[in-house]
């Protein structure tokens, strides 16, 4: 098996997830409040996803990364009108999504 040059750690992935959500919401002119209303997520959870961090602070001062369920990923991808894998695919950069054709 070939060696991987750099595999993003979980915190990097969470940060990129938040960037992708913010970028796409901005493209669609959706606010955090809009996403909350359209997905049914709580304000506090949406803020954690939006900021790419979890709600638990570790002893070293860093935050645990968020770990959304498949249900949350699907809700967000539908509202943001992106393909299902975009938000979690660390190999695709911010803005490298495909529009949902089915919704």
Phi and psi in radians as a Rosetta constraint file:
Dihedral C 1 N 2 CA 2 C 2 CIRCULARHARMONIC -1.203 0.35
Dihedral N 2 CA 2 C 2 N 3 CIRCULARHARMONIC 2.585 0.35
Dihedral C 2 N 3 CA 3 C 3 CIRCULARHARMONIC -1.260 0.35
Dihedral N 3 CA 3 C 3 N 4 CIRCULARHARMONIC 2.537 0.35
Dihedral C 3 N 4 CA 4 C 4 CIRCULARHARMONIC -1.628 0.35
Dihedral N 4 CA 4 C 4 N 5 CIRCULARHARMONIC 2.204 0.35
Dihedral C 4 N 5 CA 5 C 5 CIRCULARHARMONIC -1.099 0.35
Dihedral N 5 CA 5 C 5 N 6 CIRCULARHARMONIC -0.861 0.35
Dihedral C 5 N 6 CA 6 C 6 CIRCULARHARMONIC -2.660 0.35
Dihedral N 6 CA 6 C 6 N 7 CIRCULARHARMONIC 1.980 0.35
Dihedral C 6 N 7 CA 7 C 7 CIRCULARHARMONIC -1.797 0.35
Dihedral N 7 CA 7 C 7 N 8 CIRCULARHARMONIC 2.010 0.35
Dihedral C 7 N 8 CA 8 C 8 CIRCULARHARMONIC -0.997 0.35
Dihedral N 8 CA 8 C 8 N 9 CIRCULARHARMONIC 2.407 0.35
Dihedral C 8 N 9 CA 9 C 9 CIRCULARHARMONIC -1.349 0.35
Dihedral N 9 CA 9 C 9 N 10 CIRCULARHARMONIC 3.028 0.35
Dihedral C 9 N 10 CA 10 C 10 CIRCULARHARMONIC -1.059 0.35
Dihedral N 10 CA 10 C 10 N 11 CIRCULARHARMONIC -0.680 0.35
Dihedral C 10 N 11 CA 11 C 11 CIRCULARHARMONIC -1.133 0.35
Dihedral N 11 CA 11 C 11 N 12 CIRCULARHARMONIC -0.692 0.35
Dihedral C 11 N 12 CA 12 C 12 CIRCULARHARMONIC -1.113 0.35
Dihedral N 12 CA 12 C 12 N 13 CIRCULARHARMONIC -0.737 0.35
Dihedral C 12 N 13 CA 13 C 13 CIRCULARHARMONIC -1.117 0.35
Dihedral N 13 CA 13 C 13 N 14 CIRCULARHARMONIC -0.716 0.35
Dihedral C 13 N 14 CA 14 C 14 CIRCULARHARMONIC -1.113 0.35
Dihedral N 14 CA 14 C 14 N 15 CIRCULARHARMONIC -0.708 0.35
Dihedral C 14 N 15 CA 15 C 15 CIRCULARHARMONIC -1.110 0.35
Dihedral N 15 CA 15 C 15 N 16 CIRCULARHARMONIC -0.770 0.35
Dihedral C 15 N 16 CA 16 C 16 CIRCULARHARMONIC -1.138 0.35
Dihedral N 16 CA 16 C 16 N 17 CIRCULARHARMONIC -0.661 0.35
Dihedral C 16 N 17 CA 17 C 17 CIRCULARHARMONIC -0.991 0.35
Dihedral N 17 CA 17 C 17 N 18 CIRCULARHARMONIC -0.867 0.35
Dihedral C 17 N 18 CA 18 C 18 CIRCULARHARMONIC -1.063 0.35
Dihedral N 18 CA 18 C 18 N 19 CIRCULARHARMONIC -0.717 0.35
Dihedral C 18 N 19 CA 19 C 19 CIRCULARHARMONIC -1.061 0.35
Dihedral N 19 CA 19 C 19 N 20 CIRCULARHARMONIC -0.755 0.35
Dihedral C 19 N 20 CA 20 C 20 CIRCULARHARMONIC -1.133 0.35
Dihedral N 20 CA 20 C 20 N 21 CIRCULARHARMONIC -0.738 0.35
Dihedral C 20 N 21 CA 21 C 21 CIRCULARHARMONIC -1.080 0.35
Dihedral N 21 CA 21 C 21 N 22 CIRCULARHARMONIC -0.848 0.35
Dihedral C 21 N 22 CA 22 C 22 CIRCULARHARMONIC -1.088 0.35
Dihedral N 22 CA 22 C 22 N 23 CIRCULARHARMONIC -0.787 0.35
Dihedral C 22 N 23 CA 23 C 23 CIRCULARHARMONIC -1.058 0.35
Dihedral N 23 CA 23 C 23 N 24 CIRCULARHARMONIC -0.866 0.35
Dihedral C 23 N 24 CA 24 C 24 CIRCULARHARMONIC -1.205 0.35
Dihedral N 24 CA 24 C 24 N 25 CIRCULARHARMONIC -0.684 0.35
Dihedral C 24 N 25 CA 25 C 25 CIRCULARHARMONIC -1.047 0.35
Dihedral N 25 CA 25 C 25 N 26 CIRCULARHARMONIC -0.748 0.35
Dihedral C 25 N 26 CA 26 C 26 CIRCULARHARMONIC -1.085 0.35
Dihedral N 26 CA 26 C 26 N 27 CIRCULARHARMONIC -0.755 0.35
Dihedral C 26 N 27 CA 27 C 27 CIRCULARHARMONIC -1.012 0.35
Dihedral N 27 CA 27 C 27 N 28 CIRCULARHARMONIC -0.675 0.35
Dihedral C 27 N 28 CA 28 C 28 CIRCULARHARMONIC -1.567 0.35
Dihedral N 28 CA 28 C 28 N 29 CIRCULARHARMONIC 0.065 0.35
Dihedral C 28 N 29 CA 29 C 29 CIRCULARHARMONIC 0.995 0.35
Dihedral N 29 CA 29 C 29 N 30 CIRCULARHARMONIC 0.775 0.35
Dihedral C 29 N 30 CA 30 C 30 CIRCULARHARMONIC -1.885 0.35
Dihedral N 30 CA 30 C 30 N 31 CIRCULARHARMONIC 2.395 0.35
Dihedral C 30 N 31 CA 31 C 31 CIRCULARHARMONIC -1.601 0.35
Dihedral N 31 CA 31 C 31 N 32 CIRCULARHARMONIC 2.994 0.35
Dihedral C 31 N 32 CA 32 C 32 CIRCULARHARMONIC -0.994 0.35
Dihedral N 32 CA 32 C 32 N 33 CIRCULARHARMONIC -0.723 0.35
Dihedral C 32 N 33 CA 33 C 33 CIRCULARHARMONIC -1.057 0.35
Dihedral N 33 CA 33 C 33 N 34 CIRCULARHARMONIC -0.746 0.35
Dihedral C 33 N 34 CA 34 C 34 CIRCULARHARMONIC -1.030 0.35
Dihedral N 34 CA 34 C 34 N 35 CIRCULARHARMONIC -0.806 0.35
Dihedral C 34 N 35 CA 35 C 35 CIRCULARHARMONIC -1.084 0.35
Dihedral N 35 CA 35 C 35 N 36 CIRCULARHARMONIC -0.695 0.35
Dihedral C 35 N 36 CA 36 C 36 CIRCULARHARMONIC -1.060 0.35
Dihedral N 36 CA 36 C 36 N 37 CIRCULARHARMONIC -0.849 0.35
Dihedral C 36 N 37 CA 37 C 37 CIRCULARHARMONIC -1.116 0.35
Dihedral N 37 CA 37 C 37 N 38 CIRCULARHARMONIC -0.705 0.35
Dihedral C 37 N 38 CA 38 C 38 CIRCULARHARMONIC -1.383 0.35
Dihedral N 38 CA 38 C 38 N 39 CIRCULARHARMONIC -0.461 0.35
Dihedral C 38 N 39 CA 39 C 39 CIRCULARHARMONIC -1.754 0.35
Dihedral N 39 CA 39 C 39 N 40 CIRCULARHARMONIC -0.365 0.35
Dihedral C 39 N 40 CA 40 C 40 CIRCULARHARMONIC 1.398 0.35
Dihedral N 40 CA 40 C 40 N 41 CIRCULARHARMONIC 0.206 0.35
Dihedral C 40 N 41 CA 41 C 41 CIRCULARHARMONIC -1.395 0.35
Dihedral N 41 CA 41 C 41 N 42 CIRCULARHARMONIC 2.727 0.35
Dihedral C 41 N 42 CA 42 C 42 CIRCULARHARMONIC -1.285 0.35
Dihedral N 42 CA 42 C 42 N 43 CIRCULARHARMONIC 2.746 0.35
Dihedral C 42 N 43 CA 43 C 43 CIRCULARHARMONIC -1.046 0.35
Dihedral N 43 CA 43 C 43 N 44 CIRCULARHARMONIC -0.784 0.35
Dihedral C 43 N 44 CA 44 C 44 CIRCULARHARMONIC -1.149 0.35
Dihedral N 44 CA 44 C 44 N 45 CIRCULARHARMONIC -0.695 0.35
Dihedral C 44 N 45 CA 45 C 45 CIRCULARHARMONIC -1.194 0.35
Dihedral N 45 CA 45 C 45 N 46 CIRCULARHARMONIC -0.717 0.35
Dihedral C 45 N 46 CA 46 C 46 CIRCULARHARMONIC -1.079 0.35
Dihedral N 46 CA 46 C 46 N 47 CIRCULARHARMONIC -0.707 0.35
Dihedral C 46 N 47 CA 47 C 47 CIRCULARHARMONIC -1.084 0.35
Dihedral N 47 CA 47 C 47 N 48 CIRCULARHARMONIC -0.686 0.35
Dihedral C 47 N 48 CA 48 C 48 CIRCULARHARMONIC -1.116 0.35
Dihedral N 48 CA 48 C 48 N 49 CIRCULARHARMONIC -0.793 0.35
Dihedral C 48 N 49 CA 49 C 49 CIRCULARHARMONIC -1.141 0.35
Dihedral N 49 CA 49 C 49 N 50 CIRCULARHARMONIC -0.771 0.35
Dihedral C 49 N 50 CA 50 C 50 CIRCULARHARMONIC -1.007 0.35
Dihedral N 50 CA 50 C 50 N 51 CIRCULARHARMONIC -0.693 0.35
Dihedral C 50 N 51 CA 51 C 51 CIRCULARHARMONIC -1.596 0.35
Dihedral N 51 CA 51 C 51 N 52 CIRCULARHARMONIC -0.038 0.35
Dihedral C 51 N 52 CA 52 C 52 CIRCULARHARMONIC 1.161 0.35
Dihedral N 52 CA 52 C 52 N 53 CIRCULARHARMONIC 0.607 0.35
Dihedral C 52 N 53 CA 53 C 53 CIRCULARHARMONIC -2.515 0.35
Dihedral N 53 CA 53 C 53 N 54 CIRCULARHARMONIC 2.728 0.35
Dihedral C 53 N 54 CA 54 C 54 CIRCULARHARMONIC -1.516 0.35
Dihedral N 54 CA 54 C 54 N 55 CIRCULARHARMONIC 3.068 0.35
Dihedral C 54 N 55 CA 55 C 55 CIRCULARHARMONIC -1.559 0.35
Dihedral N 55 CA 55 C 55 N 56 CIRCULARHARMONIC -0.122 0.35
Dihedral C 55 N 56 CA 56 C 56 CIRCULARHARMONIC -1.785 0.35
Dihedral N 56 CA 56 C 56 N 57 CIRCULARHARMONIC 2.152 0.35
Dihedral C 56 N 57 CA 57 C 57 CIRCULARHARMONIC -1.586 0.35
Dihedral N 57 CA 57 C 57 N 58 CIRCULARHARMONIC 2.267 0.35
Dihedral C 57 N 58 CA 58 C 58 CIRCULARHARMONIC -1.405 0.35
Dihedral N 58 CA 58 C 58 N 59 CIRCULARHARMONIC 2.936 0.35
Dihedral C 58 N 59 CA 59 C 59 CIRCULARHARMONIC -1.110 0.35
Dihedral N 59 CA 59 C 59 N 60 CIRCULARHARMONIC -0.416 0.35
Dihedral C 59 N 60 CA 60 C 60 CIRCULARHARMONIC -1.499 0.35
Dihedral N 60 CA 60 C 60 N 61 CIRCULARHARMONIC 0.055 0.35
Dihedral C 60 N 61 CA 61 C 61 CIRCULARHARMONIC 1.635 0.35
Dihedral N 61 CA 61 C 61 N 62 CIRCULARHARMONIC -0.189 0.35
Dihedral C 61 N 62 CA 62 C 62 CIRCULARHARMONIC -1.469 0.35
Dihedral N 62 CA 62 C 62 N 63 CIRCULARHARMONIC 2.810 0.35
Dihedral C 62 N 63 CA 63 C 63 CIRCULARHARMONIC -1.767 0.35
Dihedral N 63 CA 63 C 63 N 64 CIRCULARHARMONIC 2.530 0.35
Dihedral C 63 N 64 CA 64 C 64 CIRCULARHARMONIC -1.159 0.35
Dihedral N 64 CA 64 C 64 N 65 CIRCULARHARMONIC 2.489 0.35
Dihedral C 64 N 65 CA 65 C 65 CIRCULARHARMONIC -1.274 0.35
Dihedral N 65 CA 65 C 65 N 66 CIRCULARHARMONIC 2.590 0.35
Dihedral C 65 N 66 CA 66 C 66 CIRCULARHARMONIC -1.221 0.35
Dihedral N 66 CA 66 C 66 N 67 CIRCULARHARMONIC 2.707 0.35
Dihedral C 66 N 67 CA 67 C 67 CIRCULARHARMONIC -2.416 0.35
Dihedral N 67 CA 67 C 67 N 68 CIRCULARHARMONIC 1.327 0.35
Dihedral C 67 N 68 CA 68 C 68 CIRCULARHARMONIC -1.167 0.35
Dihedral N 68 CA 68 C 68 N 69 CIRCULARHARMONIC 2.593 0.35
Dihedral C 68 N 69 CA 69 C 69 CIRCULARHARMONIC -1.345 0.35
Dihedral N 69 CA 69 C 69 N 70 CIRCULARHARMONIC 2.952 0.35
Dihedral C 69 N 70 CA 70 C 70 CIRCULARHARMONIC -1.026 0.35
Dihedral N 70 CA 70 C 70 N 71 CIRCULARHARMONIC -0.670 0.35
Dihedral C 70 N 71 CA 71 C 71 CIRCULARHARMONIC -1.031 0.35
Dihedral N 71 CA 71 C 71 N 72 CIRCULARHARMONIC -0.794 0.35
Dihedral C 71 N 72 CA 72 C 72 CIRCULARHARMONIC -1.130 0.35
Dihedral N 72 CA 72 C 72 N 73 CIRCULARHARMONIC -0.767 0.35
Dihedral C 72 N 73 CA 73 C 73 CIRCULARHARMONIC -1.043 0.35
Dihedral N 73 CA 73 C 73 N 74 CIRCULARHARMONIC -0.736 0.35
Dihedral C 73 N 74 CA 74 C 74 CIRCULARHARMONIC -1.180 0.35
Dihedral N 74 CA 74 C 74 N 75 CIRCULARHARMONIC -0.757 0.35
Dihedral C 74 N 75 CA 75 C 75 CIRCULARHARMONIC -1.014 0.35
Dihedral N 75 CA 75 C 75 N 76 CIRCULARHARMONIC -0.827 0.35
Dihedral C 75 N 76 CA 76 C 76 CIRCULARHARMONIC -1.147 0.35
Dihedral N 76 CA 76 C 76 N 77 CIRCULARHARMONIC -0.734 0.35
Dihedral C 76 N 77 CA 77 C 77 CIRCULARHARMONIC -1.141 0.35
Dihedral N 77 CA 77 C 77 N 78 CIRCULARHARMONIC -0.605 0.35
Dihedral C 77 N 78 CA 78 C 78 CIRCULARHARMONIC -1.177 0.35
Dihedral N 78 CA 78 C 78 N 79 CIRCULARHARMONIC -0.849 0.35
Dihedral C 78 N 79 CA 79 C 79 CIRCULARHARMONIC -1.140 0.35
Dihedral N 79 CA 79 C 79 N 80 CIRCULARHARMONIC -0.676 0.35
Dihedral C 79 N 80 CA 80 C 80 CIRCULARHARMONIC -1.465 0.35
Dihedral N 80 CA 80 C 80 N 81 CIRCULARHARMONIC -0.074 0.35
Dihedral C 80 N 81 CA 81 C 81 CIRCULARHARMONIC 1.012 0.35
Dihedral N 81 CA 81 C 81 N 82 CIRCULARHARMONIC 0.801 0.35
Dihedral C 81 N 82 CA 82 C 82 CIRCULARHARMONIC -2.125 0.35
Dihedral N 82 CA 82 C 82 N 83 CIRCULARHARMONIC 2.774 0.35
Dihedral C 82 N 83 CA 83 C 83 CIRCULARHARMONIC -1.106 0.35
Dihedral N 83 CA 83 C 83 N 84 CIRCULARHARMONIC 2.704 0.35
Dihedral C 83 N 84 CA 84 C 84 CIRCULARHARMONIC -0.979 0.35
Dihedral N 84 CA 84 C 84 N 85 CIRCULARHARMONIC -0.639 0.35
Dihedral C 84 N 85 CA 85 C 85 CIRCULARHARMONIC -1.521 0.35
Dihedral N 85 CA 85 C 85 N 86 CIRCULARHARMONIC -0.238 0.35
Dihedral C 85 N 86 CA 86 C 86 CIRCULARHARMONIC -0.956 0.35
Dihedral N 86 CA 86 C 86 N 87 CIRCULARHARMONIC -0.821 0.35
Dihedral C 86 N 87 CA 87 C 87 CIRCULARHARMONIC -1.125 0.35
Dihedral N 87 CA 87 C 87 N 88 CIRCULARHARMONIC -0.484 0.35
Dihedral C 87 N 88 CA 88 C 88 CIRCULARHARMONIC -1.903 0.35
Dihedral N 88 CA 88 C 88 N 89 CIRCULARHARMONIC -0.066 0.35
Dihedral C 88 N 89 CA 89 C 89 CIRCULARHARMONIC -1.431 0.35
Dihedral N 89 CA 89 C 89 N 90 CIRCULARHARMONIC 1.787 0.35
Dihedral C 89 N 90 CA 90 C 90 CIRCULARHARMONIC -1.259 0.35
Dihedral N 90 CA 90 C 90 N 91 CIRCULARHARMONIC -0.195 0.35
Dihedral C 90 N 91 CA 91 C 91 CIRCULARHARMONIC -1.482 0.35
Dihedral N 91 CA 91 C 91 N 92 CIRCULARHARMONIC -0.263 0.35
Dihedral C 91 N 92 CA 92 C 92 CIRCULARHARMONIC -1.762 0.35
Dihedral N 92 CA 92 C 92 N 93 CIRCULARHARMONIC 2.240 0.35
Dihedral C 92 N 93 CA 93 C 93 CIRCULARHARMONIC -1.334 0.35
Dihedral N 93 CA 93 C 93 N 94 CIRCULARHARMONIC 3.074 0.35
Dihedral C 93 N 94 CA 94 C 94 CIRCULARHARMONIC -1.052 0.35
Dihedral N 94 CA 94 C 94 N 95 CIRCULARHARMONIC 2.252 0.35
Dihedral C 94 N 95 CA 95 C 95 CIRCULARHARMONIC 1.582 0.35
Dihedral N 95 CA 95 C 95 N 96 CIRCULARHARMONIC -0.083 0.35
Dihedral C 95 N 96 CA 96 C 96 CIRCULARHARMONIC -1.652 0.35
Dihedral N 96 CA 96 C 96 N 97 CIRCULARHARMONIC 0.892 0.35
Dihedral C 96 N 97 CA 97 C 97 CIRCULARHARMONIC -1.813 0.35
Dihedral N 97 CA 97 C 97 N 98 CIRCULARHARMONIC 2.917 0.35
Dihedral C 97 N 98 CA 98 C 98 CIRCULARHARMONIC -1.963 0.35
Dihedral N 98 CA 98 C 98 N 99 CIRCULARHARMONIC 2.430 0.35
Dihedral C 98 N 99 CA 99 C 99 CIRCULARHARMONIC -1.190 0.35
Dihedral N 99 CA 99 C 99 N 100 CIRCULARHARMONIC 2.503 0.35
Dihedral C 99 N 100 CA 100 C 100 CIRCULARHARMONIC -1.226 0.35
Dihedral N 100 CA 100 C 100 N 101 CIRCULARHARMONIC 2.224 0.35
Dihedral C 100 N 101 CA 101 C 101 CIRCULARHARMONIC -1.622 0.35
Dihedral N 101 CA 101 C 101 N 102 CIRCULARHARMONIC -0.357 0.35
Dihedral C 101 N 102 CA 102 C 102 CIRCULARHARMONIC -1.604 0.35
Dihedral N 102 CA 102 C 102 N 103 CIRCULARHARMONIC -0.055 0.35
